[in-house]
Amino acid sequence: MKLGTRRSLMATTQSQMVADLYTERTGQAIELVGVTTFGDVTKAQLAQLGGTGVFVSALRDKLVEGEIDFAVHSLKDLPTKQDPQVVLAAIPTRHDHRDALVGTHKFADLPAGSRVGTGSPRRIAMLRSLRHDLEYVPIRGNADTRIGKVTSGELDAVVLAAAGLTRIGREAQIAQIFEVDEMLPAPGQGALAVECLSDRADLVAFLSVLDDPRTRSAVAAERAVLAALEAGCSAPVGAYAVDDGHTLTLTASVVAIDGTETVRKSAAGSPSDAVNLGRLLAAEMLAEGADRLMGEQSH
């Protein structure tokens, strides 16, 4: 069976993890097929591209063309609008959902004027809300390229997803993990998505052995917030949900890009009502002016 993946070290590492899990559970051999996506080759900042789908569409094209059987994505890269041709066959158990600071200082100890790099408007907005006296620099490139900007002295620190750093064995470079009360992660951060064609019932059944229901309900609520706010993955929206098996607890926020204002709300409900919970929370956030804070960032 052929698994389609982006070619970066991060993507191939996490895809191989999924492939190994399938082989372990089913005995089925899995071959990785590298695919170059638009998001990998463009030099534009993701915020300018609308963010959503730039890493996904090429993999979906390969599914439709029959060149691969299924694809693995970082869930936070998936558009919230469902493509009827494909189905989210499995969401494996989520890894670390948090953001991490890479550098030699903890965030509070960075000298005023330090240069902190990130490709995410969400991270920039939330970091600014914590500290206004630092310079936030938009950057692109894979994890090693970004870490290299710190080791070369071009930047004082960079912020990346903790899960990704751990997957590629770079956790030793982490100076600090941001807890969710400081910085809410991107919806779906730390989770992986396994997609196949929706008309392949045999594959859907095969792939579903890795699905984790608690992760699925949590990320469904987080993504419902994003969809209801009509925000792309480049918007300054954070969301994190936890399903303890009985109750789903969801927290979400929108932060003005200058970091001066935040709308942050929490709600709890049944895991079976995850999408509705996310929509209701988004409606409360919009009533408090979340759309004004997103401004042009969401388009």
MIDRENVO-890703 format. One line per 2 residues: number of its first residue (from 0); for each residue x, y, z of N, C-alpha, C. Coordinates in Angstrom, 1 decimal. Example, Ala and Ser with C-alpha at 12.3 -4.5 7.8 and 13.67 -1.06 7.14 Angstrom:
2
0) 13.2/-5.7/7.8/12.3/-4.5/7.8/13.2/-3.3/7.8 | 12.8/-2.2/7.1/13.7/-1.1/7.1/12.9/0.0/7.9 $
***
This chain:
299
0) 0.8/-1.2/0.0/0.0/0.0/0.0/0.9/1.2/0.0 | 0.4/2.3/-0.7/1.2/3.5/-0.9/0.7/4.6/0.0 $
2) 1.5/5.2/0.8/1.2/6.3/1.7/1.8/7.6/1.1 | 1.0/8.6/0.8/1.5/9.8/0.3/1.9/10.8/1.4 $
4) 3.0/11.4/1.3/3.5/12.4/2.3/4.3/13.5/1.7 | 4.2/14.7/2.3/5.1/15.8/1.9/6.6/15.2/2.1 $
6) 7.5/15.9/1.5/8.9/15.4/1.4/9.8/15.9/2.6 | 9.3/16.8/3.4/10.1/17.4/4.5/10.5/16.3/5.5 $
8) 11.5/16.5/6.2/11.9/15.6/7.3/10.8/15.4/8.3 | 10.1/16.5/8.7/9.0/16.4/9.6/7.9/15.5/9.1 $
10) 7.5/15.8/7.8/6.4/15.1/7.2/6.7/13.6/7.0 | 7.9/13.3/6.5/8.2/11.9/6.3/8.4/11.1/7.6 $
12) 8.9/11.8/8.6/9.1/11.2/9.9/7.7/10.8/10.5 | 6.8/11.8/10.5/5.5/11.5/11.0/4.7/10.5/10.2 $
14) 4.9/10.5/8.9/4.2/9.5/8.0/4.8/8.1/8.2 | 6.1/8.0/8.4/6.7/6.7/8.7/6.2/6.2/10.1 $
16) 6.0/7.1/11.0/5.4/6.6/12.3/4.0/6.0/12.1 | 3.2/6.6/11.3/1.9/6.1/11.0/2.0/4.8/10.2 $
18) 2.9/4.8/9.2/3.1/3.5/8.5/3.5/2.4/9.4 | 4.4/2.6/10.3/4.9/1.6/11.2/3.8/1.1/12.1 $
20) 2.9/2.0/12.5/1.8/1.6/13.4/0.8/0.7/12.6 | 0.5/1.1/11.4/-0.3/0.2/10.5/0.3/-1.2/10.3 $
22) 1.6/-1.2/10.1/2.2/-2.5/9.8/2.1/-3.3/11.1 | 2.4/-2.7/12.3/2.3/-3.3/13.6/0.9/-3.9/13.9 $
24) -0.1/-3.1/13.5/-1.5/-3.5/13.9/-2.1/-4.5/12.9 | -1.6/-4.4/11.6/-2.3/-5.2/10.5/-1.4/-6.1/9.8 $
26) -0.1/-6.0/9.9/0.8/-6.8/9.2/1.0/-6.4/7.7 | 0.3/-5.3/7.3/0.4/-4.8/5.9/1.6/-3.9/5.7 $
28) 2.4/-4.2/4.7/3.5/-3.4/4.4/3.1/-2.1/3.7 | 3.7/-1.0/4.1/3.4/0.4/3.6/4.6/1.0/3.0 $
30) 4.4/1.6/1.8/5.5/2.3/1.1/5.2/3.8/1.1 | 6.2/4.6/1.5/6.0/6.0/1.5/6.3/6.6/0.1 $
32) 5.4/7.5/-0.4/5.6/8.1/-1.7/5.7/9.7/-1.4 | 6.8/10.3/-1.7/7.0/11.7/-1.5/6.3/12.5/-2.5 $
34) 5.6/13.6/-2.1/4.9/14.5/-3.0/5.3/15.9/-2.6 | 5.6/16.7/-3.6/6.0/18.1/-3.4/4.7/18.9/-3.5 $
36) 4.4/19.7/-2.5/3.1/20.5/-2.5/3.5/22.0/-2.8 | 2.4/22.8/-3.1/2.6/24.2/-3.4/3.2/24.9/-2.2 $
38) 2.7/24.5/-1.0/3.2/25.1/0.2/4.7/24.9/0.5 | 5.3/23.8/-0.1/6.7/23.5/0.0/7.6/24.4/-0.9 $
40) 7.0/24.8/-2.0/7.9/25.5/-3.0/7.7/27.0/-3.1 | 6.5/27.5/-2.6/6.3/28.9/-2.7/7.2/29.6/-1.6 $
42) 7.6/30.8/-2.0/8.4/31.6/-1.0/7.5/32.6/-0.2 | 6.2/32.6/-0.6/5.3/33.6/0.1/5.1/33.2/1.5 $
44) 4.8/34.1/2.4/4.4/33.8/3.7/3.0/33.2/3.7 | 2.7/32.2/4.6/1.5/31.5/4.6/0.3/32.4/4.8 $
46) 0.5/33.5/5.6/-0.6/34.4/5.8/-1.1/35.0/4.5 | -0.1/35.3/3.6/-0.5/35.9/2.3/-1.3/34.9/1.4 $
48) -1.0/33.6/1.7/-1.7/32.6/0.8/-3.0/32.1/1.3 | -3.4/32.7/2.5/-4.6/32.2/3.1/-4.3/31.0/4.0 $
50) -3.1/30.4/3.8/-2.7/29.3/4.7/-3.3/28.0/4.3 | -4.6/28.0/4.3/-5.4/26.7/4.3/-5.2/26.0/2.9 $
52) -4.8/24.7/3.0/-4.8/23.8/1.9/-3.5/23.8/1.0 | -2.6/24.7/1.3/-1.4/24.8/0.5/-0.5/23.6/0.6 $
54) -0.6/22.9/1.7/0.2/21.6/1.8/-0.7/20.4/1.5 | -1.9/20.6/1.2/-2.9/19.4/1.2/-3.3/19.0/-0.2 $
56) -3.5/20.0/-1.1/-4.2/19.8/-2.4/-3.4/18.8/-3.3 | -2.1/18.9/-3.3/-1.3/18.0/-4.2/-1.4/16.6/-3.7 $
58) -1.5/16.3/-2.4/-1.6/15.0/-1.9/-3.0/14.4/-2.3 | -4.0/15.3/-2.2/-5.4/14.9/-2.6/-5.5/14.6/-4.0 $
60) -4.7/15.4/-4.9/-4.7/15.1/-6.3/-4.1/13.7/-6.6 | -3.1/13.3/-5.8/-2.5/12.0/-6.0/-3.4/10.9/-5.6 $
62) -4.3/11.1/-4.6/-5.3/10.2/-4.2/-6.3/9.9/-5.4 | -6.8/11.1/-5.9/-7.8/11.0/-7.0/-7.2/10.3/-8.2 $
64) -5.9/10.6/-8.5/-5.2/10.0/-9.7/-4.9/8.5/-9.4 | -5.0/8.0/-8.2/-4.7/6.6/-7.9/-3.2/6.3/-7.7 $
66) -2.4/7.4/-7.6/-1.0/7.1/-7.4/-0.6/6.8/-6.0 | -1.5/7.1/-5.0/-1.3/6.7/-3.6/-2.6/6.2/-3.1 $
68) -2.6/5.4/-2.0/-3.8/4.8/-1.4/-4.4/5.7/-0.3 | -3.4/6.3/0.4/-3.9/7.2/1.5/-2.8/8.2/1.7 $
70) -3.1/9.3/2.5/-2.2/10.4/2.7/-2.2/10.7/4.2 | -1.1/11.2/4.7/-1.0/11.6/6.1/-0.6/13.1/6.1 $
72) -1.4/13.9/6.8/-1.2/15.3/6.9/-1.0/15.7/8.4 | -0.4/16.9/8.7/-0.6/17.5/10.0/-2.0/18.0/10.0 $
74) -2.8/17.7/11.0/-4.2/18.0/11.0/-4.4/19.5/10.9 | -3.5/20.3/11.5/-3.8/21.7/11.5/-3.6/22.3/10.1 $
76) -3.1/21.6/9.1/-2.9/22.1/7.8/-4.2/21.8/7.0 | -5.1/21.0/7.5/-6.3/20.6/6.7/-7.3/21.8/6.6 $
78) -7.9/22.1/5.5/-9.0/23.1/5.4/-10.2/22.6/6.2 | -10.9/23.5/6.8/-12.1/23.1/7.6/-13.2/22.6/6.7 $
80) -13.3/23.2/5.5/-14.3/22.8/4.6/-14.0/21.4/4.0 | -14.9/20.4/4.2/-14.7/19.1/3.8/-14.8/18.9/2.3 $
82) -13.8/18.2/1.7/-13.8/17.8/0.3/-14.5/16.5/0.2 | -15.6/16.5/-0.6/-16.5/15.3/-0.6/-15.7/14.1/-1.2 $
84) -14.6/14.3/-2.0/-13.9/13.2/-2.6/-13.1/12.4/-1.6 | -12.8/13.0/-0.4/-11.9/12.3/0.5/-12.6/12.3/1.9 $
86) -12.1/11.3/2.7/-12.7/11.1/4.0/-11.5/11.1/5.0 | -11.7/11.6/6.2/-10.8/11.6/7.3/-10.9/10.2/8.0 $
88) -10.2/9.2/7.5/-10.4/7.8/7.9/-9.9/7.5/9.3 | -8.8/8.3/9.7/-8.3/8.1/11.1/-7.6/9.3/11.6 $
90) -7.8/9.6/12.8/-7.0/10.6/13.6/-6.4/9.9/14.7 | -5.1/9.5/14.6/-4.4/8.8/15.7/-4.3/9.6/16.9 $
92) -4.0/9.0/18.0/-3.9/9.7/19.3/-2.9/10.9/19.2 | -3.4/12.0/19.7/-2.6/13.2/19.5/-1.4/13.2/20.4 $
94) -0.3/13.8/19.8/0.9/14.0/20.6/0.8/15.4/21.3 | 1.9/15.9/21.7/1.9/17.2/22.4/1.3/18.3/21.6 $
96) 0.3/19.0/22.2/-0.5/20.0/21.5/0.2/21.4/21.6 | 1.2/21.6/22.4/1.7/22.9/22.8/2.7/23.5/21.8 $
98) 2.9/24.8/21.9/4.0/25.5/21.2/5.3/25.5/22.1 | 6.4/25.5/21.4/7.7/25.5/22.1/8.6/26.6/21.6 $
100) 9.4/27.1/22.5/10.4/28.2/22.2/11.7/27.5/22.0 | 12.4/27.7/20.9/13.7/27.2/20.7/14.7/28.3/20.8 $
102) 15.7/28.2/21.6/16.7/29.2/21.8/17.5/28.9/23.1 | 18.2/29.9/23.6/19.1/29.7/24.7/18.5/30.3/26.0 $
104) 17.4/31.1/25.8/16.7/31.7/27.0/15.3/31.3/27.0 | 14.7/31.3/28.2/13.3/31.2/28.4/12.6/32.5/27.9 $
106) 11.4/32.5/27.5/10.7/33.7/26.9/10.8/34.9/27.8 | 10.5/34.8/29.1/10.6/35.9/30.0/12.0/36.5/30.2 $
108) 13.0/35.7/29.9/14.4/36.1/30.1/15.0/36.7/28.8 | 14.3/36.7/27.7/14.9/37.2/26.5/15.1/38.8/26.7 $
110) 16.2/39.3/26.3/16.4/40.7/26.5/15.5/41.5/25.6 | 15.1/42.7/26.0/14.2/43.6/25.2/14.8/43.8/23.8 $
112) 14.0/43.7/22.8/14.5/43.9/21.4/15.0/42.6/20.8 | 14.9/41.5/21.5/15.3/40.2/20.9/14.4/39.9/19.7 $
114) 15.0/39.2/18.7/14.2/38.9/17.5/13.7/37.4/17.6 | 12.4/37.3/17.5/11.8/35.9/17.7/11.1/35.6/16.3 $
116) 11.4/34.5/15.8/10.9/34.1/14.5/9.7/33.1/14.6 | 8.7/33.3/13.7/7.6/32.3/13.6/6.9/32.6/12.3 $
118) 6.4/31.6/11.6/5.6/31.8/10.4/4.1/32.0/10.6 | 3.7/32.0/11.9/2.3/32.0/12.3/1.8/33.3/12.8 $
120) 0.8/33.9/12.2/0.2/35.1/12.7/-0.4/34.9/14.1 | -1.0/33.6/14.3/-1.5/33.3/15.7/-0.4/33.4/16.7 $
122) 0.7/32.8/16.4/1.8/32.9/17.4/2.3/34.3/17.6 | 2.4/35.1/16.5/2.9/36.4/16.7/1.9/37.2/17.6 $
124) 0.6/37.1/17.3/-0.4/37.9/18.1/-0.3/37.5/19.6 | -0.2/36.2/19.8/-0.2/35.7/21.2/1.1/36.0/21.9 $
126) 2.2/36.0/21.2/3.5/36.3/21.8/3.5/37.8/22.1 | 3.0/38.6/21.2/2.9/40.1/21.5/2.0/40.4/22.7 $
128) 1.0/39.6/22.9/0.1/39.8/24.1/0.9/39.6/25.4 | 1.9/38.7/25.3/2.7/38.4/26.5/3.9/39.4/26.6 $
130) 4.5/39.7/25.5/5.6/40.7/25.5/5.6/41.6/24.3 | 5.4/42.9/24.6/5.4/43.9/23.5/6.8/44.4/23.1 $
132) 7.8/44.0/23.9/9.1/44.6/23.8/10.1/43.8/22.9 | 9.6/42.8/22.2/10.4/41.9/21.4/10.0/42.2/19.9 $
134) 10.9/41.8/19.0/10.6/41.9/17.6/10.2/40.6/17.0 | 9.1/40.5/16.4/8.6/39.2/15.9/8.8/39.2/14.4 $
136) 9.5/38.2/13.9/10.0/38.1/12.5/9.3/37.0/11.8 | 8.5/37.3/10.7/7.9/36.2/9.9/9.0/35.4/9.2 $
138) 8.9/34.0/9.4/9.9/33.2/8.7/9.2/32.0/8.0 | 9.9/31.4/7.0/9.4/30.2/6.4/10.5/29.2/6.5 $
140) 10.2/28.0/6.0/11.3/26.9/6.0/11.0/25.8/6.9 | 11.7/24.7/6.7/11.4/23.5/7.6/12.0/23.8/9.0 $
142) 11.8/22.9/9.9/12.2/23.0/11.3/13.7/23.3/11.4 | 14.5/22.5/10.7/15.9/22.6/10.8/16.4/24.0/10.3 $
144) 15.8/24.5/9.2/16.1/25.8/8.7/15.8/26.9/9.7 | 14.7/26.7/10.4/14.3/27.7/11.4/15.2/27.7/12.6 $
146) 15.5/26.5/13.1/16.4/26.3/14.2/17.8/26.9/13.8 | 18.2/26.7/12.6/19.5/27.2/12.1/19.6/28.7/12.2 $
148) 18.5/29.4/12.1/18.5/30.9/12.2/18.8/31.3/13.6 | 18.5/30.4/14.6/18.9/30.7/16.0/20.4/30.4/16.2 $
150) 20.8/29.2/15.8/22.2/28.8/16.0/23.2/29.8/15.2 | 22.8/30.3/14.1/23.6/31.3/13.3/23.6/32.7/13.9 $
152) 22.7/32.9/14.9/22.6/34.3/15.5/21.7/35.2/14.7 | 21.1/34.8/13.6/20.2/35.7/12.8/19.0/36.0/13.7 $
154) 18.5/35.0/14.5/17.4/35.3/15.4/17.8/34.8/16.8 | 17.1/35.4/17.8/17.4/35.0/19.2/16.6/33.8/19.6 $
156) 15.4/33.5/19.0/14.6/32.4/19.3/13.6/32.2/18.1 | 13.1/31.0/18.1/12.0/30.7/17.1/10.9/29.9/17.9 $
158) 9.7/30.0/17.4/8.6/29.2/18.1/8.1/28.2/17.1 | 8.0/26.9/17.5/7.6/25.8/16.6/6.7/24.9/17.5 $
160) 6.0/24.0/16.8/5.1/23.0/17.5/6.0/22.0/18.3 | 5.7/21.8/19.6/6.5/20.9/20.4/6.5/19.5/19.8 $
162) 5.3/19.1/19.3/5.2/17.7/18.8/6.1/17.5/17.6 | 6.2/18.4/16.7/7.1/18.3/15.5/8.6/18.2/15.9 $
164) 8.9/19.0/16.9/10.3/19.0/17.4/10.7/17.7/18.0 | 9.8/17.1/18.7/10.0/15.8/19.4/10.1/14.7/18.3 $
166) 9.2/14.8/17.3/9.2/13.8/16.2/10.5/13.7/15.5 | 11.1/14.8/15.3/12.4/14.8/14.5/13.6/14.8/15.4 $
168) 13.4/14.6/16.7/14.5/14.4/17.7/15.2/15.7/18.0 | 14.5/16.9/18.0/15.1/18.2/18.3/14.6/18.7/19.7 $
170) 14.1/17.8/20.5/13.6/18.4/21.8/14.7/19.0/22.7 | 15.9/18.6/22.5/17.0/19.2/23.3/17.2/20.7/23.0 $
172) 16.7/21.1/21.9/16.8/22.6/21.6/15.7/23.4/22.2 | 14.7/22.8/22.8/13.5/23.5/23.4/14.0/24.2/24.7 $
174) 13.8/25.5/24.7/14.1/26.3/25.9/12.9/26.4/26.9 | 11.7/26.3/26.2/10.5/26.5/27.0/9.3/25.9/26.3 $
176) 8.4/25.3/27.0/7.1/24.9/26.4/6.0/25.9/26.9 | 5.2/26.4/26.0/4.1/27.4/26.4/2.9/26.6/26.8 $
178) 2.4/26.7/28.0/1.2/26.1/28.5/0.0/26.8/27.8 | -1.1/26.2/27.8/-2.3/26.7/27.1/-2.8/28.0/27.7 $
180) -2.6/28.2/29.0/-3.0/29.5/29.6/-2.2/30.7/29.1 | -1.0/30.4/28.6/-0.2/31.4/28.0/-0.5/31.6/26.5 $
182) -0.5/30.4/25.8/-0.6/30.4/24.4/-1.5/29.2/23.9 | -2.7/29.5/23.4/-3.5/28.4/22.9/-2.9/27.9/21.5 $
184) -2.9/26.6/21.3/-2.3/26.1/20.1/-3.3/26.3/18.9 | -2.8/26.1/17.7/-3.6/26.1/16.5/-4.6/24.9/16.6 $
186) -5.9/25.1/16.2/-6.8/23.9/16.2/-6.2/22.7/15.5 | -6.2/21.6/16.2/-5.7/20.3/15.6/-4.2/20.2/15.8 $
188) -3.5/21.1/16.4/-2.0/21.0/16.5/-1.6/19.8/17.3 | -0.6/19.1/16.9/-0.1/17.9/17.5/-0.8/16.6/17.0 $
190) -1.9/16.8/16.3/-2.6/15.6/15.7/-2.3/15.4/14.3 | -2.4/14.1/13.8/-2.2/13.8/12.4/-3.5/13.3/11.8 $
192) -3.6/13.5/10.5/-4.9/13.2/9.8/-4.5/12.1/8.7 | -5.3/11.0/8.7/-5.1/10.0/7.6/-6.3/10.1/6.7 $
194) -6.0/10.4/5.4/-7.1/10.6/4.5/-7.0/9.6/3.4 | -8.2/9.2/2.9/-8.3/8.3/1.7/-9.5/8.7/0.9 $
196) -9.7/8.2/-0.3/-10.9/8.5/-1.1/-12.2/8.0/-0.4 | -13.2/8.8/-0.4/-14.4/8.5/0.4/-15.2/7.2/-0.2 $
198) -14.9/6.9/-1.5/-15.6/5.8/-2.1/-14.9/4.4/-1.9 | -13.8/4.5/-1.1/-13.0/3.2/-0.8/-13.3/2.7/0.5 $
200) -14.5/2.0/0.6/-15.0/1.5/1.9/-14.0/0.5/2.5 | -13.3/-0.2/1.7/-12.3/-1.2/2.2/-11.1/-0.5/2.9 $
202) -10.7/0.6/2.3/-9.6/1.4/2.9/-10.0/2.1/4.1 | -11.2/2.7/4.1/-11.7/3.4/5.3/-11.7/2.4/6.5 $
204) -12.2/1.2/6.2/-12.3/0.2/7.3/-10.8/-0.1/7.8 | -9.9/-0.3/6.8/-8.5/-0.7/7.2/-7.9/0.4/8.0 $
206) -8.0/1.6/7.5/-7.3/2.8/8.1/-7.9/3.1/9.5 | -9.2/2.8/9.7/-9.8/3.2/11.0/-9.3/2.5/12.2 $
208) -8.4/1.5/12.1/-7.9/0.8/13.2/-7.0/1.8/14.1 | -6.5/2.9/13.5/-5.7/3.8/14.2/-6.4/5.0/14.8 $
210) -7.7/5.0/14.5/-8.5/6.2/15.0/-8.7/6.2/16.5 | -8.4/7.4/17.1/-8.6/7.6/18.5/-9.8/8.5/18.7 $
212) -10.9/8.0/19.2/-12.2/8.7/19.3/-12.1/10.0/20.2 | -11.3/10.0/21.2/-11.1/11.2/22.1/-10.4/12.3/21.4 $
214) -9.3/11.9/20.6/-8.6/12.9/19.8/-9.6/13.5/18.7 | -10.3/12.6/18.1/-11.3/13.0/17.0/-12.3/14.0/17.5 $
216) -12.9/13.7/18.7/-13.9/14.7/19.2/-13.3/16.0/19.6 | -12.1/16.0/20.2/-11.4/17.2/20.6/-11.1/18.1/19.4 $
218) -10.5/17.5/18.4/-10.1/18.3/17.2/-11.3/18.7/16.4 | -12.4/17.9/16.5/-13.6/18.3/15.8/-14.2/19.6/16.4 $
220) -14.1/19.7/17.7/-14.6/20.9/18.4/-13.7/22.1/18.0 | -12.4/21.9/18.1/-11.4/23.0/17.8/-11.6/23.5/16.3 $
222) -11.8/22.5/15.4/-11.9/22.9/14.0/-13.3/23.6/13.7 | -14.3/23.2/14.5/-15.6/23.8/14.4/-15.5/25.3/14.7 $
224) -14.7/25.6/15.7/-14.5/27.0/16.1/-14.0/27.8/14.9 | -12.9/27.2/14.3/-12.2/27.9/13.2/-13.2/28.1/12.0 $
226) -14.0/27.0/11.7/-14.9/27.1/10.6/-16.0/28.1/10.9 | -16.5/28.2/12.1/-17.6/29.1/12.4/-17.1/30.5/12.4 $
228) -15.8/30.7/12.7/-15.3/32.1/12.7/-14.9/32.5/11.3 | -15.0/31.5/10.3/-14.7/31.7/8.9/-13.2/32.1/8.8 $
230) -12.4/31.5/9.6/-11.0/31.9/9.7/-10.1/30.7/9.1 | -9.1/31.1/8.3/-8.2/30.1/7.8/-7.1/29.8/8.8 $
232) -6.3/28.8/8.5/-5.3/28.4/9.5/-4.2/29.4/9.7 | -4.2/30.6/8.9/-3.3/31.6/9.2/-3.8/32.7/10.1 $
234) -5.1/32.6/10.5/-5.7/33.6/11.4/-5.3/33.4/12.8 | -5.3/34.5/13.6/-4.8/34.5/15.0/-5.8/33.8/15.9 $
236) -6.2/32.6/15.6/-7.2/31.8/16.4/-6.5/30.6/17.0 | -6.7/30.5/18.3/-6.2/29.3/19.1/-7.4/28.5/19.6 $
238) -7.2/27.2/19.7/-8.3/26.4/20.3/-7.7/25.1/20.8 | -8.2/24.7/21.9/-7.7/23.4/22.5/-8.9/22.8/23.3 $
240) -9.1/21.5/23.0/-10.2/20.7/23.7/-9.6/19.4/24.2 | -10.2/19.0/25.3/-9.9/17.7/26.0/-11.1/16.9/26.2 $
242) -11.1/15.7/25.7/-12.2/14.7/25.9/-11.7/13.7/27.0 | -12.3/13.7/28.2/-11.9/12.8/29.2/-12.7/11.5/29.2 $
244) -13.5/11.3/28.2/-14.3/10.1/28.1/-15.8/10.4/28.5 | -16.0/11.5/29.2/-17.3/11.8/29.6/-17.7/13.2/29.2 $
246) -16.8/14.2/29.4/-17.0/15.6/29.1/-15.9/16.1/28.1 | -16.4/16.9/27.2/-15.5/17.6/26.3/-15.4/19.1/26.8 $
248) -14.1/19.5/27.1/-13.9/20.9/27.5/-13.1/21.6/26.5 | -13.6/22.7/26.0/-13.0/23.5/24.9/-12.7/24.9/25.3 $
250) -11.5/25.4/25.0/-11.2/26.8/25.2/-10.7/27.3/23.8 | -11.1/28.5/23.5/-10.6/29.1/22.2/-10.4/30.6/22.4 $
252) -9.5/31.2/21.6/-9.3/32.6/21.7/-9.0/33.2/20.3 | -9.3/34.5/20.2/-8.8/35.3/19.0/-8.0/36.4/19.6 $
254) -6.9/36.7/19.1/-6.0/37.8/19.6/-5.8/38.8/18.4 | -5.9/40.1/18.7/-5.6/41.1/17.8/-4.1/40.9/17.4 $
256) -3.8/41.2/16.1/-2.5/40.9/15.6/-1.4/41.8/16.3 | -1.8/42.9/16.9/-0.9/43.7/17.7/-0.8/43.3/19.1 $
258) -1.6/42.2/19.5/-1.5/41.7/20.8/-2.2/42.4/21.9 | -2.9/43.5/21.6/-3.5/44.4/22.6/-4.8/43.9/23.1 $
260) -5.6/43.1/22.3/-6.9/42.7/22.7/-7.1/41.2/22.5 | -7.8/40.5/23.4/-8.1/39.1/23.3/-9.5/38.8/23.6 $
262) -10.1/37.9/22.8/-11.4/37.4/23.2/-11.2/35.9/23.4 | -11.4/35.4/24.7/-11.1/34.1/25.0/-12.3/33.5/25.8 $
264) -12.8/32.3/25.4/-14.0/31.7/26.0/-13.7/30.2/26.2 | -14.5/29.7/27.1/-14.4/28.2/27.4/-15.8/27.7/27.5 $
266) -16.0/26.4/27.2/-17.3/25.8/27.3/-17.1/24.3/27.5 | -18.1/23.6/28.0/-18.0/22.1/28.1/-19.3/21.5/27.7 $
268) -19.2/20.2/27.2/-20.4/19.5/26.7/-20.1/18.1/26.5 | -21.0/17.4/25.8/-20.8/16.0/25.5/-19.9/15.8/24.3 $
270) -19.0/14.8/24.4/-18.1/14.6/23.2/-18.8/14.3/21.9 | -20.0/13.8/22.1/-20.8/13.5/20.9/-21.4/14.7/20.2 $
272) -21.3/15.8/20.9/-21.8/17.1/20.4/-20.7/18.1/20.1 | -19.5/17.5/19.7/-18.3/18.3/19.6/-18.4/19.5/18.6 $
274) -19.0/19.2/17.5/-19.0/20.3/16.4/-20.0/21.4/16.9 | -21.1/21.0/17.5/-22.0/22.0/17.9/-21.4/22.9/19.1 $
276) -20.7/22.2/19.9/-20.0/23.0/21.0/-19.0/24.0/20.5 | -18.3/23.6/19.4/-17.4/24.6/18.8/-18.1/25.7/18.1 $
278) -19.2/25.4/17.5/-20.0/26.5/16.8/-20.6/27.5/17.8 | -21.1/26.9/19.0/-21.7/27.8/20.0/-20.6/28.7/20.6 $
280) -19.5/28.1/20.9/-18.4/28.9/21.5/-18.0/30.0/20.5 | -17.9/29.7/19.2/-17.5/30.7/18.2/-18.5/31.8/18.1 $
282) -19.8/31.4/18.3/-20.9/32.5/18.2/-20.7/33.4/19.4 | -20.4/32.9/20.6/-20.2/33.7/21.8/-19.0/34.7/21.5 $
284) -17.9/34.1/20.9/-16.7/34.9/20.6/-17.0/36.0/19.6 | -17.8/35.7/18.6/-18.2/36.7/17.6/-19.1/37.8/18.3 $
286) -19.9/37.4/19.2/-20.8/38.4/19.9/-19.9/39.4/20.8 | -18.7/38.9/21.1/-17.8/39.8/21.9/-16.7/40.5/21.0 $
288) -16.9/40.4/19.7/-16.1/41.2/18.8/-14.9/40.4/18.2 | -14.9/39.1/18.2/-13.8/38.3/17.7/-13.5/38.6/16.2 $
290) -14.6/38.9/15.4/-14.4/39.1/14.0/-13.6/40.5/13.8 | -13.8/41.4/14.6/-13.1/42.7/14.5/-11.6/42.5/14.8 $
292) -11.3/41.6/15.8/-9.9/41.4/16.1/-9.2/40.6/15.0 | -9.9/39.7/14.3/-9.3/39.0/13.2/-9.0/39.9/12.1 $
294) -9.9/40.9/11.8/-9.7/41.9/10.7/-9.3/41.2/9.4 | -8.3/41.8/8.8/-7.8/41.3/7.5/-7.0/40.0/7.7 $
296) -6.6/39.6/8.9/-5.8/38.4/9.0/-6.5/37.1/8.6 | -7.9/37.1/8.6/-8.6/35.9/8.3/-8.9/35.7/6.8 $
298) -8.4/36.6/6.0/-8.8/36.5/4.6/-7.5/36.3/3.7 $
***
